[in-house]
Amino acid sequence: MNRIATLAKKGLRLLPRATLILMLLAVPVLAMPMMRADTGHRIEAPAHKNRSVGFVLLVSLQRGQSL
């Protein structure tokens, strides 16, 4: 009986610590659905400006061949 009481005491002493660790691990998992629910505001990258360097290069190469 003394052994069972000692094991129960140890288990009850570890219970608050284990609960705290489990709560700390569960907070990010439970916070993710809340973060995904608000999709109204997005920060997007600016649009890529199309530069026509390829066209200029093509024209200059064609001029070089005709000479």
BATORBA-769052 format. One record per residue: x negated, y, z of N, C-alpha, C in turn; residue in three letters. Coordinates in steps of 0.2 Angstrom, whole numbers, padded with zeros to 4 digits, always signed. Atoms other than C-alpha are relative to their C-alpha. Last residue first. Layout:
<zamars>
XYZXYZXYZALA...
</zamars>
This chain:
<zamars>
+0006-0004+0003-0127+0220-0463-0005-0004-0003LEU-0001-0003+0007-0111+0210-0462-0006+0004-0003SER+0000+0005+0006-0117+0199-0448+0001+0003-0007GLN+0007+0002+0001-0121+0214-0436-0001-0006-0005GLY+0004-0005+0004-0104+0221-0439-0007-0002-0001ARG-0002+0000+0006-0096+0205-0433-0003+0005-0005GLN+0003+0006+0003-0106+0204-0418+0002+0000-0007LEU+0007-0002+0001-0101+0222-0413-0004-0006-0003SER+0001-0005+0006-0083+0218-0416-0007+0002-0001VAL-0002+0003+0006-0084+0203-0405-0001+0004-0006LEU+0005+0005+0002-0093+0211-0391+0001-0003-0006LEU+0006-0005+0003-0081+0226-0391-0005-0005-0002VAL-0002-0003+0007-0066+0213-0390-0006+0004-0003PHE+0001+0006+0005-0075+0203-0376+0002+0003-0007GLY+0007+0001+0002-0078+0219-0366-0001-0005-0005VAL+0000+0003+0007-0059+0223-0366-0008-0001-0002SER+0005-0004+0003-0057+0225-0347-0002-0003-0007ARG+0002+0003+0006-0041+0218-0340-0005+0005-0003ASN+0000-0004+0006-0039+0225-0322-0003-0004-0006LYS+0006+0000+0003-0035+0212-0309+0000+0004-0007HIS+0000+0003+0006-0020+0217-0299-0007+0000-0004ALA-0002-0004+0005-0023+0222-0281-0001-0004-0007PRO+0006-0003+0003-0023+0208-0268+0002+0004-0006ALA+0002+0003+0006-0007+0205-0259-0006+0004-0003GLU+0006-0004+0003-0002+0209-0242-0003-0004-0006ILE+0006+0004+0002+0015+0201-0238-0005+0005-0002ARG+0006-0005+0001+0029+0208-0228-0006-0004-0002HIS-0002-0006+0003+0046+0199-0229-0006+0004-0002GLY+0004-0001+0007+0039+0182-0226+0002+0006-0003THR+0000-0007+0002+0044+0181-0207-0004+0001-0006ASP-0007-0002+0001+0049+0163-0204+0000+0007-0003ALA-0002+0001+0007+0031+0157-0207+0007+0002-0001ARG+0004-0004+0005+0025+0165-0191+0002-0001-0007MET-0001-0007-0001+0039+0157-0181-0003+0005-0004MET-0007-0001+0003+0037+0140-0188+0002+0007+0001PRO+0000+0000+0007+0018+0141-0183+0007+0001-0004MET-0001-0006+0003+0021+0146-0165+0000+0001-0008ALA-0006-0003-0001+0025+0129-0159+0001+0007-0003LEU-0004+0005+0004+0009+0121-0165+0007+0003+0000VAL+0001-0002+0007-0001+0136-0158+0004-0004-0005PRO-0002-0007+0002+0007+0134-0141-0001+0002-0008VAL-0006+0000+0004+0006+0115-0140+0002+0007-0002ALA+0001+0003+0007-0013+0114-0136+0007+0000-0004LEU+0004-0004+0004-0011+0126-0122-0001-0003-0007LEU-0003-0006+0002+0004+0118-0115-0004+0004-0004MET-0005+0001+0005-0004+0101-0115+0003+0006-0003LEU+0004+0001+0007-0019+0108-0106+0005-0002-0005ILE+0003-0006+0003-0008+0116-0093-0003-0001-0006LEU-0005-0004+0002+0002+0100-0090-0002+0006-0003THR-0001+0003+0006-0014+0090-0088+0006+0003-0004ALA+0006-0001+0005-0020+0101-0075+0002-0002-0007ARG+0000-0007+0002-0003+0101-0066-0005+0002-0005PRO-0006-0002+0003-0002+0082-0066+0000+0007-0002LEU+0002-0001+0007-0020+0078-0061+0006+0003-0004LEU+0005-0005+0000-0016+0080-0042-0002+0002-0007ARG-0004-0006-0001+0000+0070-0044-0005+0006+0000LEU-0005-0001+0006-0010+0056-0052+0003+0006+0001GLY+0005-0003+0006-0024+0057-0039+0004+0002-0006LYS+0003-0007-0002-0011+0056-0025-0004+0003-0005LYS-0005-0004+0000-0002+0041-0033-0002+0007+0001ALA-0001-0001+0007-0018+0032-0035+0006+0005-0001LEU+0006-0003+0002-0021+0034-0016+0000+0002-0008THR+0000-0007-0002-0004+0029-0012-0005+0004-0002ALA-0005-0003+0004-0005+0013-0022+0001+0008+0002ILE+0003-0001+0006-0022+0009-0013+0005+0003-0005ARG+0004-0006+0000-0014+0012+0004-0003+0001-0007ASN-0004-0006+0000+0000+0000+0000-0004+0006+0000MET
</zamars>
